Amino acid sequence: MNLFKRYRIDRVLFGFSAGFIIVLLTTVVWVGYTISENEMASSTSRYQQALLNQINKQLSLLMDGIEQQSLTAARNIASQYPNLGGTEYDRFQRMEKFEEYLAQLTYSSPAIESIEFYFSSEENVRSTKVSSVHFFGPSVLHRQSWAKQLELADSVWIASHKIATWRGDKEVVSFARKVYSNSGNYVGLLVFHAKTPVIEAIMKSGQELADASRVVLDGGGRKKIAVGDELSPAQISTILESIKGTNGFARAEYTGVNGREEYFVVWSQTLGSGWLLIEATPWSRITAGSVQLAKTLLAIGAAAIMLSVIFTLLFSKHFTRPVSDLLTAMNAFSVGKPPIHLPDDYRNEFGALFNGFRRLTERISELYESLKEEYRQKREAEISALQANINPHFLYNTLDQLNWMAVDAGQERISRILELVGRMLRLGLSNGERFITLKNEAEYLKCYLEIQRIRWGEGLTYEMDIPDAAGTLYVPKLTLQPFVENSIIHGFHGLQRGAIRVEAQADDGNLLIRITDDGNGITEDWRSSRRKDTGGYGIRNVEERLSVYFGNTSSVTIRSRDGGGTEVVILMPSVTEKPE
């Protein structure tokens, strides 16, 4: 796995240089971006936290002032309400004073747009002289969209909404308080309308990012006032999940129709009222400076990589070019082809390598030609000798059987034998081919067995199982017959009956042939105890031919069977086409 041993030097040099710079640049950019991002978030959180706390104080003072004014007004109304009886004139005078009192409250606070009072009955409703004070009955109250918020509370802040004034519709944030008499009877509802622009002006204090959002939520998470980009209820709900404690900052993630969005959230809770002031800024705005820093570092790194490429190319041109030339010549070298020209003006180690390679290629060409001719002659002589030796051996045994049959039998049997011998000779010669199909080899073996059956009669039986897939494969000629002949001559010696089975199987690129008999079996030391002049020549011939053709990928195994008899297993590669 050593790169200097596997790859070209110029590529390794360039790869290490460029890779080192890329890794270093990536590390610097990532560390710089992470530190910058964290520092930016930390400094932004401190600044926004202090700003929100200041805004929160201003909002608290404003809301507390409105709540205190409404409480004072409610107490005054409660103390005066029982005295609203008397003559019509007395009631008119008291209502005048009541209206004047409420009007003075609106004049004393620039944040209050107007005050409304909803009587418990329609009989006390009257028109007012000033535009900042309005009296209504319960029928008007029931039509207000915010009336349901007062069903379970005595006082409530109402989110920003519009009211009709003599100057047109105005945005207000309202505080409503129920008023009861000293005896505990419901008198009416007092509503203070605060000017939304005044509250928004406080909330926008110090807001520098245009796409930041500030929102005030009540204790139930309902939006009351919002400035900046509008946050949807789903976004607010996601942000609330990341808020813990009364003050702090967090990173919130929201997935909506526009995809994945991240926000930097800072919050501050108003003591007493339970209201929550939130500022949500898109995370991309917080990290914009960090991203710019990362782009700058990447630009510098790209320039460094370009310089590294130029340096590497110049260096490899002078240092690795001779090595590349020598490598090219080595890869292109082939016996019989003209060699690639190598420079002859080098006087250093490269020159010695070039000269040594020239002498080496010349010597290889000479040796290759001599070895090629020697190997061809040796292989042809070896295979021809093996093939020539085995044919007379089998022919001799067959003629011996014919001679015996001629003495012992009549003309019909000799005629049948001669017919079978003729077929064997045709299959054995096979136009001089050294490889024939397993199907033809089995046919040759069948002729031999039929000749033997003429001698044995019903005492010799045989069975062949050669599937079509195996029958089309090529095997060396006369591979099976020596083993069957060995079974008949030696395995059935002294027996009156014998059975032989031949089966083949082609699987996983190999051909397996199994020959079994039920004869006398074979001893474990048969190879070491046999003598060349007492048999075994045909088996040795087959083993040697398989070794010449296939080498270690072939094998012949001969062993005794547990139930009696001998088993021969021949393994060789599957040859689907006739070899050259």
KESEZA-761718 format. One record per residue (C-alpha): residue number from 1; z, x, y. Coordinates in nm, 2 decimals, decimal comma. Each point is the difference from the previous one (the first is absolute). Example, Ala and Ser with C-alpha at 12.3 -4.5 7.8 and 13.67 -1.06 7.14 Angstrom:
BEGIN
[site 1 [0,78 1,23 -0,45]]
[site 2 [-0,07 0,14 0,34]]
//
This chain:
BEGIN
[site 1 [0,00 0,00 0,00]]
[site 2 [-0,01 0,30 0,23]]
[site 3 [-0,25 -0,10 0,27]]
[site 4 [-0,10 0,37 0,06]]
[site 5 [-0,11 0,02 -0,36]]
[site 6 [-0,19 -0,34 -0,01]]
[site 7 [-0,18 -0,05 0,34]]
[site 8 [-0,22 0,20 0,23]]
[site 9 [0,19 0,23 0,24]]
[site 10 [-0,16 -0,14 0,31]]
[site 11 [0,09 -0,35 -0,10]]
[site 12 [0,35 0,09 -0,09]]
[site 13 [0,04 0,19 0,33]]
[site 14 [-0,14 -0,28 0,20]]
[site 15 [0,21 -0,26 -0,20]]
[site 16 [0,33 0,19 0,05]]
[site 17 [-0,07 0,06 0,37]]
[site 18 [-0,11 -0,36 0,08]]
[site 19 [0,26 -0,15 -0,23]]
[site 20 [0,28 0,20 0,16]]
[site 21 [-0,10 -0,10 0,35]]
[site 22 [-0,04 -0,36 -0,10]]
[site 23 [0,34 -0,02 -0,17]]
[site 24 [0,16 0,18 0,29]]
[site 25 [-0,18 -0,22 0,25]]
[site 26 [0,10 -0,32 -0,19]]
[site 27 [0,36 0,12 -0,02]]
[site 28 [0,01 0,08 0,37]]
[site 29 [-0,17 -0,33 0,10]]
[site 30 [0,22 -0,21 -0,23]]
[site 31 [0,33 0,17 0,11]]
[site 32 [-0,10 -0,01 0,36]]
[site 33 [-0,11 -0,36 -0,02]]
[site 34 [0,32 -0,10 -0,19]]
[site 35 [0,23 0,19 0,24]]
[site 36 [-0,19 -0,14 0,30]]
[site 37 [0,00 -0,35 -0,14]]
[site 38 [0,38 0,01 -0,07]]
[site 39 [0,08 0,15 0,33]]
[site 40 [-0,23 -0,25 0,18]]
[site 41 [0,17 -0,29 -0,18]]
[site 42 [0,35 0,14 0,07]]
[site 43 [-0,06 0,07 0,37]]
[site 44 [-0,18 -0,34 0,04]]
[site 45 [0,29 -0,18 -0,18]]
[site 46 [0,26 0,16 0,23]]
[site 47 [-0,20 -0,08 0,31]]
[site 48 [-0,08 -0,36 -0,11]]
[site 49 [0,35 -0,06 -0,13]]
[site 50 [0,15 0,10 0,34]]
[site 51 [-0,26 -0,21 0,18]]
[site 52 [0,06 -0,31 -0,22]]
[site 53 [0,38 0,03 0,04]]
[site 54 [-0,06 0,00 0,38]]
[site 55 [-0,23 -0,30 -0,02]]
[site 56 [0,25 -0,17 -0,23]]
[site 57 [0,27 0,04 0,25]]
[site 58 [-0,21 -0,15 0,28]]
[site 59 [-0,11 -0,29 -0,23]]
[site 60 [0,37 -0,05 -0,10]]
[site 61 [0,11 -0,01 0,37]]
[site 62 [-0,28 -0,25 0,08]]
[site 63 [0,07 -0,22 -0,30]]
[site 64 [0,38 0,02 0,04]]
[site 65 [-0,04 -0,09 0,37]]
[site 66 [-0,21 -0,31 -0,09]]
[site 67 [0,24 -0,10 -0,28]]
[site 68 [0,30 0,04 0,23]]
[site 69 [-0,17 -0,21 0,27]]
[site 70 [-0,09 -0,27 -0,25]]
[site 71 [0,36 0,00 -0,13]]
[site 72 [0,14 -0,03 0,36]]
[site 73 [-0,24 -0,28 0,08]]
[site 74 [0,08 -0,18 -0,32]]
[site 75 [0,38 0,01 0,08]]
[site 76 [-0,06 -0,13 0,35]]
[site 77 [-0,22 -0,28 -0,14]]
[site 78 [0,26 -0,08 -0,26]]
[site 79 [0,27 -0,03 0,27]]
[site 80 [-0,21 -0,21 0,23]]
[site 81 [-0,17 -0,23 -0,25]]
[site 82 [0,29 -0,25 -0,03]]
[site 83 [-0,01 -0,05 0,37]]
[site 84 [-0,36 -0,11 0,00]]
[site 85 [0,12 -0,36 0,01]]
[site 86 [0,07 -0,21 0,32]]
[site 87 [-0,25 -0,15 0,24]]
[site 88 [-0,36 0,08 0,01]]
[site 89 [0,04 0,20 0,31]]
[site 90 [0,28 0,21 -0,15]]
[site 91 [-0,21 0,07 -0,30]]
[site 92 [-0,29 0,10 0,23]]
[site 93 [0,22 0,24 0,19]]
[site 94 [0,14 0,16 -0,32]]
[site 95 [-0,35 0,04 -0,14]]
[site 96 [-0,11 0,16 0,32]]
[site 97 [0,28 0,25 -0,03]]
[site 98 [-0,09 0,06 -0,36]]
[site 99 [-0,36 0,07 0,08]]
[site 100 [0,09 0,23 0,29]]
[site 101 [0,24 0,19 -0,23]]
[site 102 [-0,27 0,06 -0,26]]
[site 103 [-0,25 0,10 0,27]]
[site 104 [0,23 0,26 0,14]]
[site 105 [0,02 0,15 -0,35]]
[site 106 [-0,38 0,04 0,00]]
[site 107 [0,00 0,15 0,35]]
[site 108 [0,28 0,25 -0,09]]
[site 109 [-0,19 0,15 -0,30]]
[site 110 [-0,36 0,12 0,04]]
[site 111 [-0,04 0,00 -0,38]]
[site 112 [0,05 -0,38 -0,02]]
[site 113 [-0,32 -0,21 0,04]]
[site 114 [0,17 -0,34 -0,02]]
[site 115 [0,28 -0,21 -0,15]]
[site 116 [-0,04 -0,32 -0,20]]
[site 117 [0,27 -0,25 -0,09]]
[site 118 [-0,06 -0,25 -0,27]]
[site 119 [0,25 -0,30 0,03]]
[site 120 [0,14 -0,17 -0,30]]
[site 121 [-0,13 -0,33 0,13]]
[site 122 [-0,30 -0,11 0,21]]
[site 123 [0,21 -0,18 0,27]]
[site 124 [0,11 0,32 0,17]]
[site 125 [-0,35 0,15 0,03]]
[site 126 [-0,13 0,03 0,35]]
[site 127 [-0,26 0,20 0,19]]
[site 128 [0,10 0,32 0,18]]
[site 129 [-0,08 0,14 0,34]]
[site 130 [-0,04 0,36 -0,10]]
[site 131 [-0,27 0,13 -0,24]]
[site 132 [0,24 0,23 -0,19]]
[site 133 [0,22 -0,27 -0,13]]
[site 134 [-0,11 -0,28 -0,23]]
[site 135 [0,19 -0,30 -0,16]]
[site 136 [-0,13 -0,16 -0,32]]
[site 137 [0,12 -0,25 -0,25]]
[site 138 [0,03 0,03 -0,38]]
[site 139 [-0,35 -0,14 -0,06]]
[site 140 [-0,15 0,31 0,17]]
[site 141 [0,23 0,23 -0,19]]
[site 142 [-0,12 -0,13 -0,34]]
[site 143 [-0,36 0,09 0,09]]
[site 144 [0,09 0,37 0,06]]
[site 145 [-0,12 0,23 -0,28]]
[site 146 [0,33 0,20 0,02]]
[site 147 [0,23 -0,30 -0,03]]
[site 148 [0,05 0,05 -0,37]]
[site 149 [0,16 0,34 0,05]]
[site 150 [0,30 -0,18 0,16]]
[site 151 [0,08 -0,23 -0,29]]
[site 152 [0,24 0,24 -0,16]]
[site 153 [0,10 0,21 0,31]]
[site 154 [0,17 -0,07 0,34]]
[site 155 [-0,21 0,27 0,17]]
[site 156 [-0,32 0,19 -0,08]]
[site 157 [-0,25 0,23 0,16]]
[site 158 [-0,35 -0,14 -0,01]]
[site 159 [-0,30 0,23 -0,06]]
[site 160 [-0,26 0,06 0,28]]
[site 161 [-0,18 -0,32 0,08]]
[site 162 [-0,18 -0,18 0,28]]
[site 163 [0,15 -0,26 0,24]]
[site 164 [-0,17 -0,21 0,27]]
[site 165 [0,09 0,08 0,36]]
[site 166 [-0,14 -0,09 0,34]]
[site 167 [-0,17 0,34 0,00]]
[site 168 [-0,15 -0,06 -0,34]]
[site 169 [0,10 0,10 -0,36]]
[site 170 [0,25 0,28 -0,02]]
[site 171 [0,11 0,22 -0,29]]
[site 172 [0,38 -0,02 -0,04]]
[site 173 [0,27 0,09 -0,24]]
[site 174 [0,26 -0,27 -0,01]]
[site 175 [0,37 -0,03 -0,08]]
[site 176 [0,13 -0,34 -0,10]]
[site 177 [0,36 -0,11 -0,02]]
[site 178 [0,15 -0,33 -0,09]]
[site 179 [0,25 -0,15 0,25]]
[site 180 [0,30 -0,19 -0,10]]
[site 181 [0,26 -0,19 0,22]]
[site 182 [0,36 0,10 0,00]]
[site 183 [0,06 -0,28 -0,24]]
[site 184 [-0,25 0,14 -0,25]]
[site 185 [-0,29 -0,24 0,06]]
[site 186 [-0,36 0,13 0,01]]
[site 187 [-0,12 -0,01 0,36]]
[site 188 [-0,34 0,17 -0,02]]
[site 189 [-0,19 0,32 -0,04]]
[site 190 [-0,02 0,27 0,26]]
[site 191 [-0,31 0,23 -0,01]]
[site 192 [-0,05 0,32 0,20]]
[site 193 [-0,36 0,12 0,01]]
[site 194 [-0,01 0,38 0,05]]
[site 195 [-0,33 0,15 0,13]]
[site 196 [-0,18 0,17 -0,28]]
[site 197 [-0,18 0,25 0,23]]
[site 198 [0,35 0,12 0,11]]
[site 199 [0,11 0,06 -0,36]]
[site 200 [-0,33 0,15 -0,09]]
[site 201 [0,02 0,24 0,29]]
[site 202 [0,34 0,12 -0,14]]
[site 203 [-0,15 0,03 -0,35]]
[site 204 [-0,30 0,20 0,12]]
[site 205 [0,22 0,26 0,17]]
[site 206 [-0,12 0,35 -0,11]]
[site 207 [-0,27 -0,14 -0,24]]
[site 208 [-0,26 0,27 0,00]]
[site 209 [-0,22 -0,09 -0,30]]
[site 210 [-0,22 -0,30 0,05]]
[site 211 [-0,02 -0,09 -0,37]]
[site 212 [0,38 0,00 -0,05]]
[site 213 [0,18 -0,33 -0,05]]
[site 214 [0,35 -0,10 0,12]]
[site 215 [0,15 -0,32 -0,12]]
[site 216 [0,34 -0,17 0,03]]
[site 217 [0,12 -0,19 -0,31]]
[site 218 [0,30 -0,22 -0,03]]
[site 219 [0,26 0,02 -0,28]]
[site 220 [-0,23 -0,20 -0,23]]
[site 221 [-0,30 0,23 0,04]]
[site 222 [-0,18 -0,24 0,23]]
[site 223 [-0,22 0,15 0,27]]
[site 224 [0,13 -0,09 0,36]]
[site 225 [-0,19 0,24 0,23]]
[site 226 [-0,28 0,25 -0,07]]
[site 227 [-0,20 0,24 0,21]]
[site 228 [-0,29 0,23 -0,10]]
[site 229 [-0,21 -0,05 -0,31]]
[site 230 [0,09 -0,32 -0,18]]
[site 231 [0,18 0,03 -0,33]]
[site 232 [-0,07 -0,26 -0,27]]
[site 233 [0,30 -0,17 -0,18]]
[site 234 [-0,10 0,19 -0,31]]
[site 235 [0,01 0,33 0,18]]
[site 236 [0,34 -0,08 0,16]]
[site 237 [0,13 -0,10 -0,35]]
[site 238 [-0,11 0,34 -0,14]]
[site 239 [0,15 0,19 0,29]]
[site 240 [0,33 -0,18 -0,04]]
[site 241 [0,02 0,12 -0,36]]
[site 242 [0,02 0,36 0,12]]
[site 243 [0,27 -0,07 0,26]]
[site 244 [0,35 0,10 -0,09]]
[site 245 [0,30 0,01 0,25]]
[site 246 [0,01 -0,09 0,36]]
[site 247 [-0,20 0,30 0,13]]
[site 248 [-0,25 0,24 -0,16]]
[site 249 [-0,36 0,08 -0,09]]
[site 250 [-0,21 -0,03 -0,31]]
[site 251 [-0,36 0,02 -0,13]]
[site 252 [-0,13 -0,35 -0,11]]
[site 253 [-0,31 -0,07 -0,20]]
[site 254 [-0,19 -0,32 0,01]]
[site 255 [-0,31 -0,11 -0,20]]
[site 256 [-0,20 -0,28 0,14]]
[site 257 [-0,35 -0,12 0,04]]
[site 258 [-0,08 0,31 0,20]]
[site 259 [0,12 0,22 -0,27]]
[site 260 [0,30 0,23 -0,01]]
[site 261 [0,18 0,05 0,33]]
[site 262 [0,30 0,22 0,08]]
[site 263 [0,24 -0,04 0,29]]
[site 264 [0,27 0,22 0,16]]
[site 265 [0,29 -0,25 0,06]]
[site 266 [0,29 0,05 0,24]]
[site 267 [0,26 -0,27 0,04]]
[site 268 [0,31 -0,08 0,20]]
[site 269 [0,23 -0,30 -0,05]]
[site 270 [0,17 -0,19 0,28]]
[site 271 [0,37 -0,02 -0,05]]
[site 272 [0,15 -0,35 0,00]]
[site 273 [-0,33 -0,20 -0,01]]
[site 274 [-0,13 0,16 -0,32]]
[site 275 [-0,35 0,04 0,16]]
[site 276 [-0,22 0,28 -0,11]]
[site 277 [-0,23 0,20 0,22]]
[site 278 [-0,28 0,17 -0,20]]
[site 279 [-0,27 0,24 0,11]]
[site 280 [-0,28 0,05 -0,26]]
[site 281 [-0,26 0,27 0,07]]
[site 282 [-0,30 0,07 -0,23]]
[site 283 [0,08 0,32 -0,20]]
[site 284 [-0,34 0,14 0,09]]
[site 285 [0,10 0,00 0,37]]
[site 286 [0,32 0,19 -0,08]]
[site 287 [-0,19 0,26 -0,21]]
[site 288 [-0,30 0,03 0,23]]
[site 289 [0,12 0,33 0,13]]
[site 290 [0,07 0,13 -0,35]]
[site 291 [-0,34 -0,10 -0,12]]
[site 292 [-0,16 0,18 0,30]]
[site 293 [0,20 0,31 -0,10]]
[site 294 [-0,12 -0,03 -0,36]]
[site 295 [-0,36 -0,03 0,12]]
[site 296 [0,04 0,31 0,21]]
[site 297 [0,15 0,20 -0,28]]
[site 298 [-0,29 -0,12 -0,23]]
[site 299 [-0,26 0,11 0,25]]
[site 300 [0,16 0,34 0,02]]
[site 301 [0,02 0,02 -0,38]]
[site 302 [-0,37 -0,10 -0,03]]
[site 303 [-0,09 0,29 0,23]]
[site 304 [0,22 0,23 -0,21]]
[site 305 [-0,18 -0,11 -0,32]]
[site 306 [-0,34 0,06 0,16]]
[site 307 [0,11 0,35 0,09]]
[site 308 [0,13 0,05 -0,35]]
[site 309 [-0,34 -0,11 -0,14]]
[site 310 [-0,19 0,24 0,22]]
[site 311 [0,24 0,29 -0,09]]
[site 312 [-0,02 -0,08 -0,37]]
[site 313 [-0,38 -0,02 0,00]]
[site 314 [-0,04 0,34 0,18]]
[site 315 [0,25 0,16 -0,22]]
[site 316 [-0,16 -0,13 -0,32]]
[site 317 [-0,34 0,10 0,12]]
[site 318 [0,10 0,37 0,00]]
[site 319 [0,26 0,01 -0,27]]
[site 320 [-0,10 -0,26 -0,26]]
[site 321 [-0,38 0,01 0,03]]
[site 322 [-0,03 0,29 -0,26]]
[site 323 [0,23 -0,19 -0,23]]
[site 324 [-0,21 -0,32 0,04]]
[site 325 [-0,32 0,20 -0,06]]
[site 326 [0,13 0,15 -0,31]]
[site 327 [0,14 -0,34 -0,12]]
[site 328 [-0,34 -0,16 0,07]]
[site 329 [-0,18 0,27 -0,20]]
[site 330 [0,25 -0,04 -0,29]]
[site 331 [-0,04 -0,38 -0,01]]
[site 332 [-0,38 0,03 0,02]]
[site 333 [-0,03 0,27 -0,27]]
[site 334 [-0,19 -0,11 -0,31]]
[site 335 [-0,17 0,21 -0,26]]
[site 336 [-0,37 0,01 0,05]]
[site 337 [0,01 -0,09 0,37]]
[site 338 [-0,04 0,25 0,28]]
[site 339 [0,34 0,10 0,15]]
[site 340 [0,09 -0,10 0,36]]
[site 341 [-0,02 0,29 0,24]]
[site 342 [0,33 0,15 0,11]]
[site 343 [0,04 0,22 0,31]]
[site 344 [-0,02 0,37 -0,07]]
[site 345 [0,14 0,14 0,33]]
[site 346 [0,37 -0,05 -0,08]]
[site 347 [0,19 0,33 -0,05]]
[site 348 [0,34 -0,14 -0,07]]
[site 349 [0,15 -0,21 -0,29]]
[site 350 [-0,26 -0,27 0,05]]
[site 351 [-0,28 0,26 -0,07]]
[site 352 [0,17 0,10 -0,32]]
[site 353 [0,03 -0,36 -0,11]]
[site 354 [-0,37 -0,06 0,07]]
[site 355 [-0,11 0,31 -0,19]]
[site 356 [0,22 -0,08 -0,29]]
[site 357 [-0,13 -0,36 -0,01]]
[site 358 [-0,36 0,13 -0,01]]
[site 359 [0,07 0,23 -0,29]]
[site 360 [0,19 -0,27 -0,18]]
[site 361 [-0,28 -0,26 0,02]]
[site 362 [-0,26 0,25 -0,12]]
[site 363 [0,22 0,08 -0,30]]
[site 364 [0,07 -0,37 -0,07]]
[site 365 [-0,37 -0,08 -0,01]]
[site 366 [-0,07 0,27 -0,25]]
[site 367 [0,29 -0,10 -0,22]]
[site 368 [-0,08 -0,37 0,02]]
[site 369 [-0,36 0,06 -0,12]]
[site 370 [0,12 0,21 -0,30]]
[site 371 [0,28 -0,23 -0,09]]
[site 372 [-0,22 -0,31 0,03]]
[site 373 [-0,25 0,14 -0,25]]
[site 374 [0,27 0,13 -0,23]]
[site 375 [0,18 -0,33 0,00]]
[site 376 [-0,31 -0,20 -0,07]]
[site 377 [-0,10 0,21 -0,29]]
[site 378 [0,35 0,00 -0,14]]
[site 379 [0,04 -0,38 0,02]]
[site 380 [-0,33 -0,07 -0,15]]
[site 381 [0,05 0,24 -0,28]]
[site 382 [0,35 -0,13 -0,07]]
[site 383 [-0,09 -0,37 -0,01]]
[site 384 [-0,32 0,07 -0,20]]
[site 385 [0,19 0,20 -0,25]]
[site 386 [0,26 -0,27 -0,05]]
[site 387 [-0,26 -0,27 -0,03]]
[site 388 [-0,21 0,20 -0,24]]
[site 389 [0,30 0,08 -0,22]]
[site 390 [0,12 -0,35 -0,04]]
[site 391 [-0,34 -0,16 -0,09]]
[site 392 [-0,05 0,21 -0,32]]
[site 393 [0,36 -0,06 -0,10]]
[site 394 [-0,04 -0,38 0,00]]
[site 395 [-0,35 0,02 -0,15]]
[site 396 [0,14 0,22 -0,29]]
[site 397 [0,27 -0,25 -0,08]]
[site 398 [-0,24 -0,29 0,01]]
[site 399 [-0,25 0,18 -0,23]]
[site 400 [0,28 0,07 -0,24]]
[site 401 [0,08 -0,37 -0,01]]
[site 402 [-0,37 -0,08 -0,06]]
[site 403 [-0,02 0,25 -0,28]]
[site 404 [0,31 -0,16 -0,17]]
[site 405 [-0,14 -0,35 0,05]]
[site 406 [-0,34 0,10 -0,15]]
[site 407 [0,17 0,10 -0,32]]
[site 408 [0,24 -0,29 -0,02]]
[site 409 [-0,21 -0,29 0,14]]
[site 410 [-0,34 -0,17 0,00]]
[site 411 [-0,29 0,00 0,24]]
[site 412 [0,12 -0,29 0,22]]
[site 413 [0,31 0,17 0,11]]
[site 414 [-0,18 0,32 0,07]]
[site 415 [-0,25 -0,20 0,21]]
[site 416 [0,29 -0,15 0,20]]
[site 417 [0,15 0,34 0,05]]
[site 418 [-0,32 0,15 0,11]]
[site 419 [-0,04 -0,28 0,25]]
[site 420 [0,34 0,06 0,15]]
[site 421 [-0,05 0,38 0,01]]
[site 422 [-0,32 -0,06 0,19]]
[site 423 [0,18 -0,21 0,26]]
[site 424 [0,27 0,26 0,02]]
[site 425 [-0,26 0,28 0,06]]
[site 426 [-0,16 -0,20 0,28]]
[site 427 [0,33 -0,08 0,17]]
[site 428 [0,12 0,36 -0,06]]
[site 429 [-0,31 0,16 0,15]]
[site 430 [-0,02 -0,24 0,30]]
[site 431 [-0,29 0,18 0,15]]
[site 432 [0,21 0,31 0,05]]
[site 433 [0,26 -0,18 0,22]]
[site 434 [0,36 0,13 -0,02]]
[site 435 [0,15 -0,33 0,12]]
[site 436 [-0,07 -0,34 -0,15]]
[site 437 [0,17 -0,34 0,07]]
[site 438 [0,31 -0,09 -0,20]]
[site 439 [-0,20 -0,29 -0,14]]
[site 440 [-0,26 0,24 -0,16]]
[site 441 [0,28 0,23 -0,12]]
[site 442 [0,17 -0,30 -0,17]]
[site 443 [-0,34 -0,09 -0,16]]
[site 444 [-0,03 0,36 -0,13]]
[site 445 [0,35 -0,03 -0,14]]
[site 446 [-0,08 -0,34 -0,16]]
[site 447 [-0,30 0,15 -0,19]]
[site 448 [0,23 0,28 -0,13]]
[site 449 [0,26 -0,26 -0,11]]
[site 450 [-0,26 -0,21 -0,17]]
[site 451 [-0,11 0,30 -0,20]]
[site 452 [0,36 0,06 -0,10]]
[site 453 [0,04 -0,37 -0,10]]
[site 454 [-0,30 0,04 -0,24]]
[site 455 [0,21 0,26 -0,18]]
[site 456 [0,34 -0,17 0,03]]
[site 457 [-0,12 -0,36 -0,04]]
[site 458 [0,26 -0,26 0,10]]
[site 459 [0,27 0,26 0,01]]
[site 460 [-0,10 0,12 0,35]]
[site 461 [0,03 -0,24 0,30]]
[site 462 [-0,04 0,08 0,37]]
[site 463 [0,03 -0,19 0,33]]
[site 464 [-0,13 0,09 0,34]]
[site 465 [0,12 -0,15 0,33]]
[site 466 [-0,22 0,14 0,28]]
[site 467 [0,01 -0,22 0,32]]
[site 468 [-0,32 -0,03 0,20]]
[site 469 [0,17 0,18 0,30]]
[site 470 [0,07 0,30 -0,22]]
[site 471 [-0,33 -0,01 -0,20]]
[site 472 [-0,20 0,08 0,31]]
[site 473 [0,19 0,32 0,07]]
[site 474 [-0,14 0,34 -0,10]]
[site 475 [0,17 0,23 -0,25]]
[site 476 [-0,10 0,34 -0,15]]
[site 477 [-0,22 -0,05 -0,30]]
[site 478 [0,17 0,01 -0,35]]
[site 479 [0,35 -0,04 0,14]]
[site 480 [0,14 -0,27 -0,24]]
[site 481 [-0,17 0,08 -0,34]]
[site 482 [0,20 0,32 -0,08]]
[site 483 [0,33 -0,19 0,02]]
[site 484 [-0,12 -0,29 -0,22]]
[site 485 [-0,15 0,25 -0,25]]
[site 486 [0,34 0,18 0,00]]
[site 487 [0,17 -0,33 -0,09]]
[site 488 [-0,24 -0,07 -0,29]]
[site 489 [0,00 0,35 -0,15]]
[site 490 [0,37 0,09 0,06]]
[site 491 [0,19 -0,31 0,09]]
[site 492 [-0,13 -0,21 -0,29]]
[site 493 [0,00 0,28 -0,25]]
[site 494 [0,13 -0,13 -0,33]]
[site 495 [0,00 -0,36 0,12]]
[site 496 [-0,21 -0,29 -0,12]]
[site 497 [0,01 -0,20 0,33]]
[site 498 [0,00 0,08 0,37]]
[site 499 [-0,04 -0,17 0,34]]
[site 500 [-0,11 0,16 0,32]]
[site 501 [0,02 -0,16 0,35]]
[site 502 [-0,17 0,13 0,31]]
[site 503 [0,08 -0,15 0,34]]
[site 504 [-0,07 0,10 0,36]]
[site 505 [0,15 -0,09 0,34]]
[site 506 [-0,12 0,08 0,35]]
[site 507 [0,26 -0,01 0,27]]
[site 508 [0,09 0,19 0,33]]
[site 509 [-0,30 0,23 -0,02]]
[site 510 [0,07 0,12 -0,35]]
[site 511 [-0,14 -0,08 -0,35]]
[site 512 [0,24 -0,02 -0,29]]
[site 513 [-0,12 -0,01 -0,36]]
[site 514 [0,24 -0,06 -0,29]]
[site 515 [-0,10 0,07 -0,36]]
[site 516 [0,25 -0,11 -0,27]]
[site 517 [0,01 0,00 -0,38]]
[site 518 [0,24 -0,10 -0,27]]
[site 519 [-0,04 0,31 -0,21]]
[site 520 [0,23 0,29 -0,09]]
[site 521 [0,08 0,10 0,35]]
[site 522 [0,02 0,35 0,14]]
[site 523 [0,27 0,26 0,02]]
[site 524 [0,15 0,11 0,33]]
[site 525 [-0,10 0,36 -0,05]]
[site 526 [-0,36 -0,08 -0,10]]
[site 527 [-0,14 0,21 0,29]]
[site 528 [0,19 0,32 -0,09]]
[site 529 [-0,04 -0,04 -0,38]]
[site 530 [-0,38 -0,07 -0,02]]
[site 531 [-0,25 0,27 -0,07]]
[site 532 [-0,34 0,00 0,15]]
[site 533 [-0,17 0,01 -0,34]]
[site 534 [0,18 -0,31 -0,13]]
[site 535 [-0,10 -0,26 0,26]]
[site 536 [0,08 -0,10 0,35]]
[site 537 [-0,31 0,15 0,15]]
[site 538 [-0,13 -0,33 0,13]]
[site 539 [0,33 -0,08 0,18]]
[site 540 [0,01 0,34 0,16]]
[site 541 [-0,36 -0,05 0,11]]
[site 542 [0,08 -0,33 0,17]]
[site 543 [0,31 0,14 0,17]]
[site 544 [-0,19 0,30 0,13]]
[site 545 [-0,29 -0,20 0,13]]
[site 546 [0,24 -0,25 0,18]]
[site 547 [0,17 0,30 0,15]]
[site 548 [-0,33 0,15 0,13]]
[site 549 [-0,11 -0,33 0,14]]
[site 550 [0,32 -0,14 0,15]]
[site 551 [0,26 0,28 0,00]]
[site 552 [0,36 -0,12 0,02]]
[site 553 [-0,09 -0,36 0,07]]
[site 554 [-0,08 -0,05 -0,37]]
[site 555 [0,22 0,02 -0,31]]
[site 556 [0,00 -0,06 -0,38]]
[site 557 [0,32 -0,11 -0,16]]
[site 558 [0,03 -0,03 -0,38]]
[site 559 [0,32 -0,12 -0,17]]
[site 560 [0,13 -0,19 -0,30]]
[site 561 [0,08 -0,37 0,04]]
[site 562 [0,34 -0,14 -0,07]]
[site 563 [-0,14 -0,26 -0,25]]
[site 564 [-0,22 0,26 -0,17]]
[site 565 [-0,34 0,15 0,08]]
[site 566 [-0,12 0,20 0,29]]
[site 567 [-0,07 -0,08 0,37]]
[site 568 [-0,24 0,19 0,22]]
[site 569 [0,01 -0,06 0,38]]
[site 570 [-0,29 0,14 0,21]]
[site 571 [0,04 -0,01 0,38]]
[site 572 [-0,28 0,09 0,24]]
[site 573 [-0,11 -0,10 0,35]]
[site 574 [-0,23 -0,31 0,03]]
[site 575 [-0,36 0,12 0,04]]
[site 576 [-0,21 -0,29 0,14]]
[site 577 [-0,33 0,19 0,04]]
[site 578 [-0,17 0,25 -0,22]]
[site 579 [0,10 0,35 0,11]]
[site 580 [-0,26 0,24 0,12]]
//
